Amino acid sequence: MHQKMIENGYYFSFNYKMLSTKKGADILSRTPLSRVLLESDGPFADIKGNIYVPYLMKATVLIMSEILDVNEKDLQIILHNNFKNILNR
């Protein structure tokens, strides 16, 4: 199903909690960089018991960069461009 969604042009958003699981990390690793988005879920999610606020999104980008083996700054640019691509549709 994941591959079919990629073929149909879907984007996939990931948050810290999702990436803390093996399944979430696996889905991220199989998603093309051009289809990856950052999701906050704040203030309804938490990181280790702390309410998820916007400044904690940096921790999500860091874990994403580790899973994807992509430089954190490069990933920030990719995520920014992906959001811009969606808004320009």
PDB file of N, CA, C and O in Angstrom:
ATOM      1  N   MET A   1       0.826  -1.192   0.000  1.00  0.00           N
ATOM      2  CA  MET A   1       0.000   0.000   0.000  1.00  0.00           C
ATOM      3  C   MET A   1       0.875   1.263   0.000  1.00  0.00           C
ATOM      4  O   MET A   1       0.562   2.227  -0.698  1.00  0.00           O
ATOM      5  N   HIS A   2       1.948   1.265   0.762  1.00  0.00           N
ATOM      6  CA  HIS A   2       2.839   2.414   0.845  1.00  0.00           C
ATOM      7  C   HIS A   2       3.370   2.773  -0.537  1.00  0.00           C
ATOM      8  O   HIS A   2       3.376   3.946  -0.911  1.00  0.00           O
ATOM      9  N   GLN A   3       3.813   1.781  -1.297  1.00  0.00           N
ATOM     10  CA  GLN A   3       4.354   2.037  -2.639  1.00  0.00           C
ATOM     11  C   GLN A   3       3.286   2.615  -3.559  1.00  0.00           C
ATOM     12  O   GLN A   3       3.575   3.517  -4.346  1.00  0.00           O
ATOM     13  N   LYS A   4       2.068   2.116  -3.474  1.00  0.00           N
ATOM     14  CA  LYS A   4       0.970   2.624  -4.298  1.00  0.00           C
ATOM     15  C   LYS A   4       0.680   4.090  -3.961  1.00  0.00           C
ATOM     16  O   LYS A   4       0.401   4.897  -4.847  1.00  0.00           O
ATOM     17  N   MET A   5       0.748   4.416  -2.690  1.00  0.00           N
ATOM     18  CA  MET A   5       0.515   5.802  -2.277  1.00  0.00           C
ATOM     19  C   MET A   5       1.615   6.709  -2.815  1.00  0.00           C
ATOM     20  O   MET A   5       1.341   7.837  -3.225  1.00  0.00           O
ATOM     21  N   ILE A   6       2.850   6.233  -2.819  1.00  0.00           N
ATOM     22  CA  ILE A   6       3.961   7.006  -3.390  1.00  0.00           C
ATOM     23  C   ILE A   6       3.711   7.225  -4.877  1.00  0.00           C
ATOM     24  O   ILE A   6       3.869   8.337  -5.380  1.00  0.00           O
ATOM     25  N   GLU A   7       3.324   6.169  -5.573  1.00  0.00           N
ATOM     26  CA  GLU A   7       3.053   6.269  -7.011  1.00  0.00           C
ATOM     27  C   GLU A   7       1.925   7.252  -7.312  1.00  0.00           C
ATOM     28  O   GLU A   7       1.919   7.886  -8.367  1.00  0.00           O
ATOM     29  N   ASN A   8       0.975   7.380  -6.393  1.00  0.00           N
ATOM     30  CA  ASN A   8      -0.158   8.287  -6.576  1.00  0.00           C
ATOM     31  C   ASN A   8       0.141   9.713  -6.116  1.00  0.00           C
ATOM     32  O   ASN A   8      -0.745  10.568  -6.152  1.00  0.00           O
ATOM     33  N   GLY A   9       1.369   9.981  -5.685  1.00  0.00           N
ATOM     34  CA  GLY A   9       1.769  11.342  -5.350  1.00  0.00           C
ATOM     35  C   GLY A   9       1.527  11.782  -3.918  1.00  0.00           C
ATOM     36  O   GLY A   9       1.624  12.969  -3.611  1.00  0.00           O
ATOM     37  N   TYR A  10       1.212  10.837  -3.037  1.00  0.00           N
ATOM     38  CA  TYR A  10       0.964  11.196  -1.643  1.00  0.00           C
ATOM     39  C   TYR A  10       2.251  11.616  -0.938  1.00  0.00           C
ATOM     40  O   TYR A  10       3.346  11.178  -1.291  1.00  0.00           O
ATOM     41  N   TYR A  11       2.091  12.472   0.063  1.00  0.00           N
ATOM     42  CA  TYR A  11       3.176  12.838   0.965  1.00  0.00           C
ATOM     43  C   TYR A  11       2.932  12.132   2.289  1.00  0.00           C
ATOM     44  O   TYR A  11       1.806  11.738   2.591  1.00  0.00           O
ATOM     45  N   PHE A  12       3.987  11.974   3.078  1.00  0.00           N
ATOM     46  CA  PHE A  12       3.896  11.278   4.356  1.00  0.00           C
ATOM     47  C   PHE A  12       4.489  12.161   5.441  1.00  0.00           C
ATOM     48  O   PHE A  12       5.632  12.605   5.332  1.00  0.00           O
ATOM     49  N   SER A  13       3.713  12.414   6.486  1.00  0.00           N
ATOM     50  CA  SER A  13       4.211  13.232   7.587  1.00  0.00           C
ATOM     51  C   SER A  13       4.603  12.324   8.753  1.00  0.00           C
ATOM     52  O   SER A  13       3.973  11.299   9.017  1.00  0.00           O
ATOM     53  N   PHE A  14       5.663  12.741   9.434  1.00  0.00           N
ATOM     54  CA  PHE A  14       6.210  11.951  10.534  1.00  0.00           C
ATOM     55  C   PHE A  14       6.412  12.842  11.742  1.00  0.00           C
ATOM     56  O   PHE A  14       6.839  13.990  11.622  1.00  0.00           O
ATOM     57  N   ASN A  15       6.097  12.294  12.918  1.00  0.00           N
ATOM     58  CA  ASN A  15       6.347  13.020  14.160  1.00  0.00           C
ATOM     59  C   ASN A  15       7.300  12.210  15.031  1.00  0.00           C
ATOM     60  O   ASN A  15       7.623  11.065  14.715  1.00  0.00           O
ATOM     61  N   TYR A  16       7.738  12.804  16.110  1.00  0.00           N
ATOM     62  CA  TYR A  16       8.730  12.179  16.977  1.00  0.00           C
ATOM     63  C   TYR A  16       8.258  10.823  17.495  1.00  0.00           C
ATOM     64  O   TYR A  16       9.006   9.845  17.485  1.00  0.00           O
ATOM     65  N   LYS A  17       7.020  10.780  17.943  1.00  0.00           N
ATOM     66  CA  LYS A  17       6.497   9.548  18.536  1.00  0.00           C
ATOM     67  C   LYS A  17       6.467   8.413  17.515  1.00  0.00           C
ATOM     68  O   LYS A  17       6.802   7.273  17.837  1.00  0.00           O
ATOM     69  N   MET A  18       6.065   8.726  16.288  1.00  0.00           N
ATOM     70  CA  MET A  18       6.039   7.712  15.229  1.00  0.00           C
ATOM     71  C   MET A  18       7.440   7.165  14.974  1.00  0.00           C
ATOM     72  O   MET A  18       7.625   5.965  14.775  1.00  0.00           O
ATOM     73  N   LEU A  19       8.421   8.063  14.983  1.00  0.00           N
ATOM     74  CA  LEU A  19       9.784   7.664  14.660  1.00  0.00           C
ATOM     75  C   LEU A  19      10.463   6.939  15.812  1.00  0.00           C
ATOM     76  O   LEU A  19      11.570   6.424  15.655  1.00  0.00           O
ATOM     77  N   SER A  20       9.811   6.894  16.966  1.00  0.00           N
ATOM     78  CA  SER A  20      10.328   6.148  18.111  1.00  0.00           C
ATOM     79  C   SER A  20      10.000   4.670  18.006  1.00  0.00           C
ATOM     80  O   SER A  20      10.446   3.869  18.827  1.00  0.00           O
ATOM     81  N   THR A  21       9.215   4.305  16.987  1.00  0.00           N
ATOM     82  CA  THR A  21       8.852   2.906  16.790  1.00  0.00           C
ATOM     83  C   THR A  21       9.595   2.342  15.582  1.00  0.00           C
ATOM     84  O   THR A  21       9.950   3.073  14.657  1.00  0.00           O
ATOM     85  N   LYS A  22       9.819   1.045  15.609  1.00  0.00           N
ATOM     86  CA  LYS A  22      10.498   0.384  14.492  1.00  0.00           C
ATOM     87  C   LYS A  22       9.677   0.522  13.209  1.00  0.00           C
ATOM     88  O   LYS A  22      10.233   0.772  12.139  1.00  0.00           O
ATOM     89  N   LYS A  23       8.368   0.362  13.314  1.00  0.00           N
ATOM     90  CA  LYS A  23       7.503   0.465  12.139  1.00  0.00           C
ATOM     91  C   LYS A  23       7.551   1.870  11.540  1.00  0.00           C
ATOM     92  O   LYS A  23       7.662   2.020  10.323  1.00  0.00           O
ATOM     93  N   GLY A  24       7.468   2.887  12.375  1.00  0.00           N
ATOM     94  CA  GLY A  24       7.520   4.264  11.892  1.00  0.00           C
ATOM     95  C   GLY A  24       8.841   4.574  11.213  1.00  0.00           C
ATOM     96  O   GLY A  24       8.869   5.201  10.154  1.00  0.00           O
ATOM     97  N   ALA A  25       9.944   4.132  11.827  1.00  0.00           N
ATOM     98  CA  ALA A  25      11.269   4.354  11.243  1.00  0.00           C
ATOM     99  C   ALA A  25      11.398   3.619   9.912  1.00  0.00           C
ATOM    100  O   ALA A  25      12.009   4.130   8.974  1.00  0.00           O
ATOM    101  N   ASP A  26      10.826   2.426   9.832  1.00  0.00           N
ATOM    102  CA  ASP A  26      10.872   1.648   8.592  1.00  0.00           C
ATOM    103  C   ASP A  26      10.095   2.347   7.472  1.00  0.00           C
ATOM    104  O   ASP A  26      10.563   2.412   6.336  1.00  0.00           O
ATOM    105  N   ILE A  27       8.923   2.862   7.792  1.00  0.00           N
ATOM    106  CA  ILE A  27       8.128   3.570   6.782  1.00  0.00           C
ATOM    107  C   ILE A  27       8.891   4.796   6.292  1.00  0.00           C
ATOM    108  O   ILE A  27       8.942   5.056   5.090  1.00  0.00           O
ATOM    109  N   LEU A  28       9.488   5.555   7.225  1.00  0.00           N
ATOM    110  CA  LEU A  28      10.268   6.723   6.830  1.00  0.00           C
ATOM    111  C   LEU A  28      11.415   6.316   5.915  1.00  0.00           C
ATOM    112  O   LEU A  28      11.661   6.971   4.902  1.00  0.00           O
ATOM    113  N   SER A  29      12.106   5.256   6.255  1.00  0.00           N
ATOM    114  CA  SER A  29      13.271   4.848   5.459  1.00  0.00           C
ATOM    115  C   SER A  29      12.878   4.396   4.052  1.00  0.00           C
ATOM    116  O   SER A  29      13.717   4.398   3.151  1.00  0.00           O
ATOM    117  N   ARG A  30      11.618   4.009   3.851  1.00  0.00           N
ATOM    118  CA  ARG A  30      11.143   3.580   2.528  1.00  0.00           C
ATOM    119  C   ARG A  30      10.425   4.691   1.761  1.00  0.00           C
ATOM    120  O   ARG A  30       9.926   4.462   0.660  1.00  0.00           O
ATOM    121  N   THR A  31      10.374   5.883   2.336  1.00  0.00           N
ATOM    122  CA  THR A  31       9.681   7.003   1.714  1.00  0.00           C
ATOM    123  C   THR A  31      10.698   7.896   1.000  1.00  0.00           C
ATOM    124  O   THR A  31      11.708   8.277   1.592  1.00  0.00           O
ATOM    125  N   PRO A  32      10.440   8.231  -0.267  1.00  0.00           N
ATOM    126  CA  PRO A  32      11.361   9.132  -0.964  1.00  0.00           C
ATOM    127  C   PRO A  32      11.454  10.473  -0.231  1.00  0.00           C
ATOM    128  O   PRO A  32      10.453  10.977   0.279  1.00  0.00           O
ATOM    129  N   LEU A  33      12.651  11.043  -0.181  1.00  0.00           N
ATOM    130  CA  LEU A  33      12.851  12.320   0.503  1.00  0.00           C
ATOM    131  C   LEU A  33      11.908  13.399  -0.014  1.00  0.00           C
ATOM    132  O   LEU A  33      11.491  14.280   0.738  1.00  0.00           O
ATOM    133  N   SER A  34      11.577  13.328  -1.284  1.00  0.00           N
ATOM    134  CA  SER A  34      10.703  14.343  -1.884  1.00  0.00           C
ATOM    135  C   SER A  34       9.260  14.226  -1.419  1.00  0.00           C
ATOM    136  O   SER A  34       8.431  15.060  -1.783  1.00  0.00           O
ATOM    137  N   ARG A  35       8.938  13.209  -0.621  1.00  0.00           N
ATOM    138  CA  ARG A  35       7.568  13.004  -0.131  1.00  0.00           C
ATOM    139  C   ARG A  35       7.457  13.041   1.378  1.00  0.00           C
ATOM    140  O   ARG A  35       6.414  12.702   1.937  1.00  0.00           O
ATOM    141  N   VAL A  36       8.527  13.452   2.044  1.00  0.00           N
ATOM    142  CA  VAL A  36       8.567  13.460   3.505  1.00  0.00           C
ATOM    143  C   VAL A  36       8.180  14.837   4.036  1.00  0.00           C
ATOM    144  O   VAL A  36       8.648  15.863   3.544  1.00  0.00           O
ATOM    145  N   LEU A  37       7.311  14.836   5.055  1.00  0.00           N
ATOM    146  CA  LEU A  37       6.901  16.069   5.738  1.00  0.00           C
ATOM    147  C   LEU A  37       7.113  15.911   7.234  1.00  0.00           C
ATOM    148  O   LEU A  37       7.209  14.797   7.748  1.00  0.00           O
ATOM    149  N   LEU A  38       7.183  17.028   7.915  1.00  0.00           N
ATOM    150  CA  LEU A  38       7.340  17.069   9.365  1.00  0.00           C
ATOM    151  C   LEU A  38       5.974  17.312   9.993  1.00  0.00           C
ATOM    152  O   LEU A  38       5.230  18.194   9.564  1.00  0.00           O
ATOM    153  N   GLU A  39       5.657  16.532  11.000  1.00  0.00           N
ATOM    154  CA  GLU A  39       4.369  16.650  11.698  1.00  0.00           C
ATOM    155  C   GLU A  39       4.631  16.935  13.166  1.00  0.00           C
ATOM    156  O   GLU A  39       5.509  16.320  13.772  1.00  0.00           O
ATOM    157  N   SER A  40       3.879  17.861  13.739  1.00  0.00           N
ATOM    158  CA  SER A  40       4.132  18.189  15.147  1.00  0.00           C
ATOM    159  C   SER A  40       3.160  17.493  16.097  1.00  0.00           C
ATOM    160  O   SER A  40       3.579  16.988  17.139  1.00  0.00           O
ATOM    161  N   ASP A  41       1.890  17.458  15.762  1.00  0.00           N
ATOM    162  CA  ASP A  41       0.851  16.929  16.653  1.00  0.00           C
ATOM    163  C   ASP A  41       0.785  17.659  17.986  1.00  0.00           C
ATOM    164  O   ASP A  41       0.090  17.216  18.901  1.00  0.00           O
ATOM    165  N   GLY A  42       1.488  18.753  18.101  1.00  0.00           N
ATOM    166  CA  GLY A  42       1.442  19.498  19.350  1.00  0.00           C
ATOM    167  C   GLY A  42       0.166  20.319  19.441  1.00  0.00           C
ATOM    168  O   GLY A  42      -0.336  20.783  18.417  1.00  0.00           O
ATOM    169  N   PRO A  43      -0.351  20.503  20.597  1.00  0.00           N
ATOM    170  CA  PRO A  43       0.164  20.060  21.888  1.00  0.00           C
ATOM    171  C   PRO A  43      -0.404  18.720  22.338  1.00  0.00           C
ATOM    172  O   PRO A  43      -0.401  18.426  23.533  1.00  0.00           O
ATOM    173  N   PHE A  44      -0.887  17.908  21.416  1.00  0.00           N
ATOM    174  CA  PHE A  44      -1.578  16.669  21.789  1.00  0.00           C
ATOM    175  C   PHE A  44      -0.664  15.466  21.899  1.00  0.00           C
ATOM    176  O   PHE A  44      -1.097  14.409  22.358  1.00  0.00           O
ATOM    177  N   ALA A  45       0.573  15.594  21.495  1.00  0.00           N
ATOM    178  CA  ALA A  45       1.538  14.513  21.626  1.00  0.00           C
ATOM    179  C   ALA A  45       2.587  14.938  22.647  1.00  0.00           C
ATOM    180  O   ALA A  45       2.601  16.079  23.107  1.00  0.00           O
ATOM    181  N   ASP A  46       3.458  14.004  22.990  1.00  0.00           N
ATOM    182  CA  ASP A  46       4.511  14.353  23.929  1.00  0.00           C
ATOM    183  C   ASP A  46       5.813  13.659  23.534  1.00  0.00           C
ATOM    184  O   ASP A  46       5.820  12.663  22.811  1.00  0.00           O
ATOM    185  N   ILE A  47       6.901  14.216  24.031  1.00  0.00           N
ATOM    186  CA  ILE A  47       8.215  13.606  23.894  1.00  0.00           C
ATOM    187  C   ILE A  47       8.700  13.315  25.292  1.00  0.00           C
ATOM    188  O   ILE A  47       9.012  14.227  26.058  1.00  0.00           O
ATOM    189  N   LYS A  48       8.761  12.046  25.619  1.00  0.00           N
ATOM    190  CA  LYS A  48       9.242  11.621  26.942  1.00  0.00           C
ATOM    191  C   LYS A  48       8.523  12.352  28.069  1.00  0.00           C
ATOM    192  O   LYS A  48       9.145  12.782  29.041  1.00  0.00           O
ATOM    193  N   GLY A  49       7.207  12.488  27.928  1.00  0.00           N
ATOM    194  CA  GLY A  49       6.391  13.103  28.969  1.00  0.00           C
ATOM    195  C   GLY A  49       6.269  14.609  28.898  1.00  0.00           C
ATOM    196  O   GLY A  49       5.515  15.196  29.674  1.00  0.00           O
ATOM    197  N   ASN A  50       6.985  15.254  27.992  1.00  0.00           N
ATOM    198  CA  ASN A  50       6.894  16.705  27.829  1.00  0.00           C
ATOM    199  C   ASN A  50       5.952  17.042  26.683  1.00  0.00           C
ATOM    200  O   ASN A  50       5.985  16.395  25.636  1.00  0.00           O
ATOM    201  N   ILE A  51       5.115  18.048  26.879  1.00  0.00           N
ATOM    202  CA  ILE A  51       4.193  18.463  25.832  1.00  0.00           C
ATOM    203  C   ILE A  51       4.986  18.876  24.603  1.00  0.00           C
ATOM    204  O   ILE A  51       5.975  19.603  24.695  1.00  0.00           O
ATOM    205  N   TYR A  52       4.536  18.401  23.458  1.00  0.00           N
ATOM    206  CA  TYR A  52       5.205  18.682  22.196  1.00  0.00           C
ATOM    207  C   TYR A  52       4.864  20.099  21.749  1.00  0.00           C
ATOM    208  O   TYR A  52       3.723  20.392  21.393  1.00  0.00           O
ATOM    209  N   VAL A  53       5.850  20.957  21.771  1.00  0.00           N
ATOM    210  CA  VAL A  53       5.684  22.344  21.337  1.00  0.00           C
ATOM    211  C   VAL A  53       6.571  22.574  20.110  1.00  0.00           C
ATOM    212  O   VAL A  53       7.499  21.802  19.871  1.00  0.00           O
ATOM    213  N   PRO A  54       6.299  23.624  19.331  1.00  0.00           N
ATOM    214  CA  PRO A  54       7.032  23.811  18.069  1.00  0.00           C
ATOM    215  C   PRO A  54       8.554  23.742  18.165  1.00  0.00           C
ATOM    216  O   PRO A  54       9.196  23.198  17.267  1.00  0.00           O
ATOM    217  N   TYR A  55       9.140  24.276  19.225  1.00  0.00           N
ATOM    218  CA  TYR A  55      10.602  24.247  19.280  1.00  0.00           C
ATOM    219  C   TYR A  55      11.157  22.830  19.425  1.00  0.00           C
ATOM    220  O   TYR A  55      12.347  22.614  19.191  1.00  0.00           O
ATOM    221  N   LEU A  56      10.331  21.870  19.803  1.00  0.00           N
ATOM    222  CA  LEU A  56      10.776  20.479  19.895  1.00  0.00           C
ATOM    223  C   LEU A  56      10.790  19.779  18.532  1.00  0.00           C
ATOM    224  O   LEU A  56      11.236  18.637  18.422  1.00  0.00           O
ATOM    225  N   MET A  57      10.307  20.461  17.507  1.00  0.00           N
ATOM    226  CA  MET A  57      10.332  19.859  16.171  1.00  0.00           C
ATOM    227  C   MET A  57      11.771  19.617  15.716  1.00  0.00           C
ATOM    228  O   MET A  57      12.021  18.748  14.881  1.00  0.00           O
ATOM    229  N   LYS A  58      12.694  20.367  16.250  1.00  0.00           N
ATOM    230  CA  LYS A  58      14.110  20.172  15.920  1.00  0.00           C
ATOM    231  C   LYS A  58      14.544  18.746  16.289  1.00  0.00           C
ATOM    232  O   LYS A  58      15.322  18.128  15.562  1.00  0.00           O
ATOM    233  N   ALA A  59      14.046  18.231  17.408  1.00  0.00           N
ATOM    234  CA  ALA A  59      14.376  16.863  17.815  1.00  0.00           C
ATOM    235  C   ALA A  59      13.838  15.860  16.803  1.00  0.00           C
ATOM    236  O   ALA A  59      14.463  14.830  16.551  1.00  0.00           O
ATOM    237  N   THR A  60      12.687  16.158  16.228  1.00  0.00           N
ATOM    238  CA  THR A  60      12.111  15.279  15.213  1.00  0.00           C
ATOM    239  C   THR A  60      12.963  15.299  13.956  1.00  0.00           C
ATOM    240  O   THR A  60      13.224  14.251  13.364  1.00  0.00           O
ATOM    241  N   VAL A  61      13.395  16.473  13.548  1.00  0.00           N
ATOM    242  CA  VAL A  61      14.261  16.576  12.367  1.00  0.00           C
ATOM    243  C   VAL A  61      15.567  15.819  12.613  1.00  0.00           C
ATOM    244  O   VAL A  61      16.080  15.161  11.708  1.00  0.00           O
ATOM    245  N   LEU A  62      16.096  15.906  13.804  1.00  0.00           N
ATOM    246  CA  LEU A  62      17.338  15.206  14.129  1.00  0.00           C
ATOM    247  C   LEU A  62      17.170  13.692  14.002  1.00  0.00           C
ATOM    248  O   LEU A  62      18.004  13.024  13.391  1.00  0.00           O
ATOM    249  N   ILE A  63      16.106  13.159  14.571  1.00  0.00           N
ATOM    250  CA  ILE A  63      15.897  11.711  14.487  1.00  0.00           C
ATOM    251  C   ILE A  63      15.601  11.289  13.043  1.00  0.00           C
ATOM    252  O   ILE A  63      16.003  10.208  12.613  1.00  0.00           O
ATOM    253  N   MET A  64      14.902  12.141  12.305  1.00  0.00           N
ATOM    254  CA  MET A  64      14.653  11.848  10.884  1.00  0.00           C
ATOM    255  C   MET A  64      15.971  11.788  10.123  1.00  0.00           C
ATOM    256  O   MET A  64      16.179  10.895   9.302  1.00  0.00           O
ATOM    257  N   SER A  65      16.855  12.735  10.394  1.00  0.00           N
ATOM    258  CA  SER A  65      18.136  12.775   9.681  1.00  0.00           C
ATOM    259  C   SER A  65      18.974  11.535  10.001  1.00  0.00           C
ATOM    260  O   SER A  65      19.696  11.033   9.140  1.00  0.00           O
ATOM    261  N   GLU A  66      18.878  11.047  11.227  1.00  0.00           N
ATOM    262  CA  GLU A  66      19.609   9.831  11.610  1.00  0.00           C
ATOM    263  C   GLU A  66      19.056   8.610  10.898  1.00  0.00           C
ATOM    264  O   GLU A  66      19.819   7.785  10.395  1.00  0.00           O
ATOM    265  N   ILE A  67      17.747   8.490  10.851  1.00  0.00           N
ATOM    266  CA  ILE A  67      17.115   7.345  10.191  1.00  0.00           C
ATOM    267  C   ILE A  67      17.422   7.352   8.695  1.00  0.00           C
ATOM    268  O   ILE A  67      17.715   6.314   8.103  1.00  0.00           O
ATOM    269  N   LEU A  68      17.350   8.539   8.099  1.00  0.00           N
ATOM    270  CA  LEU A  68      17.541   8.663   6.653  1.00  0.00           C
ATOM    271  C   LEU A  68      19.008   8.779   6.247  1.00  0.00           C
ATOM    272  O   LEU A  68      19.334   8.710   5.062  1.00  0.00           O
ATOM    273  N   ASP A  69      19.884   8.954   7.219  1.00  0.00           N
ATOM    274  CA  ASP A  69      21.309   9.158   6.963  1.00  0.00           C
ATOM    275  C   ASP A  69      21.521  10.352   6.040  1.00  0.00           C
ATOM    276  O   ASP A  69      22.244  10.282   5.046  1.00  0.00           O
ATOM    277  N   VAL A  70      20.861  11.453   6.409  1.00  0.00           N
ATOM    278  CA  VAL A  70      20.940  12.707   5.660  1.00  0.00           C
ATOM    279  C   VAL A  70      21.370  13.798   6.636  1.00  0.00           C
ATOM    280  O   VAL A  70      20.923  13.824   7.783  1.00  0.00           O
ATOM    281  N   ASN A  71      22.224  14.682   6.186  1.00  0.00           N
ATOM    282  CA  ASN A  71      22.655  15.810   7.002  1.00  0.00           C
ATOM    283  C   ASN A  71      21.428  16.591   7.474  1.00  0.00           C
ATOM    284  O   ASN A  71      20.506  16.843   6.698  1.00  0.00           O
ATOM    285  N   GLU A  72      21.428  16.971   8.749  1.00  0.00           N
ATOM    286  CA  GLU A  72      20.269  17.659   9.337  1.00  0.00           C
ATOM    287  C   GLU A  72      19.919  18.951   8.599  1.00  0.00           C
ATOM    288  O   GLU A  72      18.743  19.223   8.356  1.00  0.00           O
ATOM    289  N   LYS A  73      20.916  19.739   8.244  1.00  0.00           N
ATOM    290  CA  LYS A  73      20.656  21.004   7.525  1.00  0.00           C
ATOM    291  C   LYS A  73      20.077  20.731   6.139  1.00  0.00           C
ATOM    292  O   LYS A  73      19.172  21.435   5.692  1.00  0.00           O
ATOM    293  N   ASP A  74      20.597  19.711   5.463  1.00  0.00           N
ATOM    294  CA  ASP A  74      20.061  19.344   4.151  1.00  0.00           C
ATOM    295  C   ASP A  74      18.606  18.882   4.271  1.00  0.00           C
ATOM    296  O   ASP A  74      17.770  19.206   3.427  1.00  0.00           O
ATOM    297  N   LEU A  75      18.320  18.126   5.322  1.00  0.00           N
ATOM    298  CA  LEU A  75      16.953  17.656   5.528  1.00  0.00           C
ATOM    299  C   LEU A  75      16.012  18.826   5.803  1.00  0.00           C
ATOM    300  O   LEU A  75      14.873  18.819   5.335  1.00  0.00           O
ATOM    301  N   GLN A  76      16.460  19.815   6.540  1.00  0.00           N
ATOM    302  CA  GLN A  76      15.629  21.000   6.786  1.00  0.00           C
ATOM    303  C   GLN A  76      15.251  21.669   5.465  1.00  0.00           C
ATOM    304  O   GLN A  76      14.108  22.092   5.290  1.00  0.00           O
ATOM    305  N   ILE A  77      16.183  21.765   4.556  1.00  0.00           N
ATOM    306  CA  ILE A  77      15.913  22.372   3.247  1.00  0.00           C
ATOM    307  C   ILE A  77      14.924  21.513   2.464  1.00  0.00           C
ATOM    308  O   ILE A  77      13.997  22.033   1.843  1.00  0.00           O
ATOM    309  N   ILE A  78      15.124  20.205   2.495  1.00  0.00           N
ATOM    310  CA  ILE A  78      14.217  19.287   1.798  1.00  0.00           C
ATOM    311  C   ILE A  78      12.800  19.411   2.348  1.00  0.00           C
ATOM    312  O   ILE A  78      11.844  19.502   1.579  1.00  0.00           O
ATOM    313  N   LEU A  79      12.658  19.414   3.668  1.00  0.00           N
ATOM    314  CA  LEU A  79      11.335  19.530   4.289  1.00  0.00           C
ATOM    315  C   LEU A  79      10.675  20.853   3.922  1.00  0.00           C
ATOM    316  O   LEU A  79       9.482  20.895   3.620  1.00  0.00           O
ATOM    317  N   HIS A  80      11.440  21.915   3.949  1.00  0.00           N
ATOM    318  CA  HIS A  80      10.917  23.234   3.577  1.00  0.00           C
ATOM    319  C   HIS A  80      10.414  23.215   2.129  1.00  0.00           C
ATOM    320  O   HIS A  80       9.322  23.702   1.838  1.00  0.00           O
ATOM    321  N   ASN A  81      11.207  22.660   1.243  1.00  0.00           N
ATOM    322  CA  ASN A  81      10.807  22.591  -0.171  1.00  0.00           C
ATOM    323  C   ASN A  81       9.585  21.705  -0.374  1.00  0.00           C
ATOM    324  O   ASN A  81       8.736  22.008  -1.213  1.00  0.00           O
ATOM    325  N   ASN A  82       9.484  20.617   0.382  1.00  0.00           N
ATOM    326  CA  ASN A  82       8.314  19.742   0.262  1.00  0.00           C
ATOM    327  C   ASN A  82       7.035  20.474   0.670  1.00  0.00           C
ATOM    328  O   ASN A  82       6.003  20.336   0.014  1.00  0.00           O
ATOM    329  N   PHE A  83       7.104  21.253   1.756  1.00  0.00           N
ATOM    330  CA  PHE A  83       5.937  22.041   2.169  1.00  0.00           C
ATOM    331  C   PHE A  83       5.584  23.069   1.100  1.00  0.00           C
ATOM    332  O   PHE A  83       4.410  23.271   0.789  1.00  0.00           O
ATOM    333  N   LYS A  84       6.601  23.717   0.542  1.00  0.00           N
ATOM    334  CA  LYS A  84       6.349  24.695  -0.515  1.00  0.00           C
ATOM    335  C   LYS A  84       5.688  24.026  -1.724  1.00  0.00           C
ATOM    336  O   LYS A  84       4.783  24.598  -2.331  1.00  0.00           O
ATOM    337  N   ASN A  85       6.133  22.835  -2.068  1.00  0.00           N
ATOM    338  CA  ASN A  85       5.539  22.111  -3.205  1.00  0.00           C
ATOM    339  C   ASN A  85       4.065  21.827  -2.985  1.00  0.00           C
ATOM    340  O   ASN A  85       3.269  21.939  -3.917  1.00  0.00           O
ATOM    341  N   ILE A  86       3.695  21.468  -1.789  1.00  0.00           N
ATOM    342  CA  ILE A  86       2.288  21.210  -1.484  1.00  0.00           C
ATOM    343  C   ILE A  86       1.475  22.490  -1.591  1.00  0.00           C
ATOM    344  O   ILE A  86       0.376  22.484  -2.147  1.00  0.00           O
ATOM    345  N   LEU A  87       1.999  23.576  -1.068  1.00  0.00           N
ATOM    346  CA  LEU A  87       1.271  24.847  -1.088  1.00  0.00           C
ATOM    347  C   LEU A  87       1.119  25.407  -2.501  1.00  0.00           C
ATOM    348  O   LEU A  87       0.191  26.171  -2.768  1.00  0.00           O
ATOM    349  N   ASN A  88       2.006  25.039  -3.390  1.00  0.00           N
ATOM    350  CA  ASN A  88       1.958  25.550  -4.760  1.00  0.00           C
ATOM    351  C   ASN A  88       1.095  24.708  -5.693  1.00  0.00           C
ATOM    352  O   ASN A  88       1.038  24.982  -6.892  1.00  0.00           O
ATOM    353  N   ARG A  89       0.434  23.703  -5.168  1.00  0.00           N
ATOM    354  CA  ARG A  89      -0.418  22.846  -6.015  1.00  0.00           C
ATOM    355  C   ARG A  89      -1.688  23.527  -6.343  1.00  0.00           C
ATOM    356  O   ARG A  89      -2.528  22.963  -7.044  1.00  0.00           O
TER     357      ARG A  89
END
